[in-house]
Structures are given as structure tokens and as C-alpha cells.
């Protein structure tokens, strides 16, 4: 894992794109503050840039760096969830503008994955996490299901956990309004 962390970190610092395992499914990622790298992910995925992507952070306290006002209910949800949960927050800040939805929101997940936590901690910034597939195609449930075209389109492919054959699934997604109203996007 250490060699992968070193190479992935170096790639992200240079503005590159990585293919990496997360606490859910394999993702395509970059430094969330680098607009050029974010744009490259949209092109790799053949995705309309009006559809935002989520970011991963390593610690819940970092939310304050990327959200103008954290709804009280958010911290409670993060503390009690027993599976990966992405929360869409209003008032995004501190990240590349092309990651922010037209309504000013951003999806953020506090990752529990050891590799991701170490990588984000070393970069000291969130990383983009979007499924390793073309827009509109099914999400791969393990590394072996990722398109060769996707694999070849990134700057670095993490070797850690490539041999796992279990079936992974995406996180649950909820959207929280500034007054704490909740909308379930994906269970």
C-alpha cells in the first residue's frame, strides 16, 4: 500500500488523475481543488459537466473547510451511519468551481477506507470520487469490471485491492437543506 500511496499522491500533486479503491466502489479521482484535473475526469467519463461529482474527506471536522454552514443534523448522521453515506450539502466552498452544482451544493463522504484516508491526509485536500465507468453505464463492482479504456485514460492505477472479487456497491446519498430538511437520493 505504501508504494501506491506515494505514487498516487505524486500523481495528484502534479494534477493527474488516478483510478483507486474506495470504501464503496472503485473510483476515478483527482485533487478537488484542481479545475483542469476535474475537467479531465468529466472527459474520461464522457459526462456532462452539469452533473456534479462528489468528494471524499478523511475526517468529519474538515467539512467546515468545504461547506459554508454545516446543518446540525449532518454531524449526527455521520456519527450514527453504519455504511458509506454521501451527503449533499448546500453552500460549497474551497473546491474547484466545476465540482459545485448549479444550486451551490456538493456531495461529500467521510471515507472509512484506510487507503483513501491516508491519501487525503497526505494531500491535505479532498479528492474527487466518481465511479470508474462511463456516464450512463453500470458501476463496476470490482476492479475486473472496469473498462480497459478507463484504465488506460488515467495517470496512475492503484494496485492495492485490485484482486478483490467481492461485489461492491455505491454509497447511500442524501441531500440536506440549510434548515436540516432531508431528501433521500439513493438508498
C-alpha positions in Angstrom: 0.0 0.0 0.0 2.8 2.4 0.8 4.2 2.4 -2.8 0.6 3.1 -4.1 0.1 5.9 -1.6 3.4 7.5 -2.7 2.7 7.2 -6.4 -1.0 8.3 -6.1 0.0 11.3 -4.0 2.7 12.3 -6.5 0.2 12.0 -9.4 -2.4 14.1 -7.6 0.1 16.8 -6.7 1.0 17.0 -10.4 -2.6 17.5 -11.4 -3.1 13.9 -12.6 -6.0 11.5 -12.4 -6.0 8.2 -10.5 -8.0 5.1 -10.5 -8.4 3.8 -6.9 -10.4 1.7 -4.5 -12.7 3.4 -2.0 -15.0 2.3 0.8 -17.6 1.7 -1.8 -16.7 1.0 -5.5 -13.6 1.8 -7.5 -13.3 5.5 -8.3 -11.7 7.9 -10.7 -10.2 10.8 -8.7 -8.1 13.9 -8.6 -7.3 16.8 -6.4 -10.7 18.5 -5.8 -9.1 22.0 -6.0 -7.6 21.4 -9.5 -10.2 22.6 -12.1 -8.2 21.1 -15.0 -8.0 17.7 -13.4 -11.7 17.8 -12.6 -12.5 18.7 -16.3 -10.3 15.8 -17.4 -12.4 13.4 -15.3 -15.6 14.7 -17.0 -14.0 13.9 -20.4 -12.8 10.5 -19.3 -16.3 9.6 -18.1 -17.9 11.2 -21.2 -20.1 13.0 -18.7 -21.9 16.3 -19.0 -20.2 18.8 -16.7 -23.6 20.0 -15.4 -23.7 16.8 -13.3 -21.5 17.3 -10.3 -19.2 14.7 -8.7 -18.7 14.0 -5.0 -15.6 14.5 -3.0 -14.0 12.4 -0.2 -12.6 13.7 3.0 -10.8 11.8 5.7 -12.2 13.5 8.8 -15.6 15.0 9.6 -14.1 18.1 11.1 -12.8 19.0 7.6 -16.4 19.7 6.5 -16.0 23.3 7.7 -13.4 23.9 5.1 -15.7 23.0 2.2 -19.2 23.9 3.4 -20.3 27.4 4.4 -22.7 26.3 7.1 -23.0 22.7 8.3 -26.5 21.7 9.2 -26.6 20.2 12.7 -28.3 17.0 11.5 -25.3 16.3 9.3 -22.9 15.5 12.1 -25.5 13.3 13.8 -26.0 11.3 10.6 -22.2 10.9 10.1 -21.8 9.6 13.6 -24.6 7.0 13.5 -24.3 5.7 10.0 -23.1 2.1 9.7 -22.5 2.2 6.0 -21.0 4.6 3.5 -23.1 7.8 3.3 -22.7 10.7 0.9 -24.3 13.9 2.0 -25.1 16.7 -0.5 -24.6 20.0 1.4 -25.6 23.5 0.4 -23.0 26.2 0.2 -19.9 24.6 -1.2 -16.6 26.4 -0.9 -12.9 25.8 -1.1 -13.0 23.4 -4.1 -12.9 23.7 -7.8 -15.9 25.6 -9.1 -16.6 22.9 -11.8 -17.4 20.5 -8.9 -20.1 22.7 -7.5 -23.7 22.1 -8.7 -25.7 24.9 -10.1 -27.6 25.2 -6.8 -24.2 25.7 -5.0 -24.2 22.2 -3.4 -21.5 19.5 -3.2 -21.7 15.8 -2.3 -19.2 14.8 0.4 -18.4 11.5 2.0 -16.2 11.0 5.1 -14.4 7.8 3.9 -13.6 4.9 6.2 -11.2 3.3 3.7 -7.7 3.2 5.0 -6.0 3.9 1.7 -8.3 6.9 0.9 -7.9 8.3 4.4 -4.1 8.2 4.2 -4.0 9.6 0.7 -6.4 12.5 1.6 -4.5 13.2 4.8 -1.2 13.4 2.9 -2.6 15.6 0.2 -4.3 17.7 2.8 -7.2 18.3 0.5 -10.3 16.3 -0.6 -10.2 14.1 -3.6 -12.8 13.6 -6.3 -14.5 10.3 -6.2 -16.7 9.3 -9.1 -17.5 5.7 -10.2 -14.9 4.2 -12.6 -17.3 3.9 -15.6 -18.6 5.9 -18.5 -21.6 8.1 -17.7 -24.8 6.1 -18.0 -23.1 2.7 -17.8 -23.4 0.4 -14.7 -20.9 1.0 -11.9 -18.2 -1.7 -11.7 -18.5 -3.9 -8.6 -14.8 -4.7 -8.5 -11.6 -3.8 -10.4 -12.0 -6.6 -13.0 -15.2 -5.0 -14.3 -13.6 -1.6 -15.1 -13.3 -0.9 -18.8 -9.8 -1.1 -20.3 -10.4 2.3 -21.9 -11.0 3.8 -18.4 -7.9 2.1 -17.0 -5.7 3.5 -19.9 -7.2 7.0 -19.6 -5.8 7.8 -16.1 -2.3 8.7 -15.0 -2.0 6.2 -12.2 -3.8 2.9 -11.4 -3.6 1.9 -7.7 -2.6 -1.8 -7.4 -4.0 -2.1 -3.8 -7.1 -4.3 -3.6 -7.2 -5.0 -7.4 -7.5 -8.7 -6.8 -10.6 -8.5 -4.6 -13.6 -10.1 -6.3 -16.4 -9.2 -3.9 -19.3 -7.2 -5.2 -19.1 -3.6 -4.0 -21.9 -1.0 -4.2 -22.2 2.8 -4.2 -22.9 4.7 -1.1 -26.3 5.9 0.0 -26.9 9.6 -0.9 -29.0 12.1 1.0 -29.4 15.8 0.4 -29.6 18.1 3.4 -31.1 21.6 3.2 -29.8 24.5 5.2 -32.6 24.1 7.7 -31.9 20.4 8.1 -34.6 19.1 5.7 -33.6 15.7 4.2 -34.2 14.3 0.8 -33.1 10.7 0.1 -31.4 10.5 -3.3 -30.2 6.9 -3.2 -30.7 4.2 -0.5 
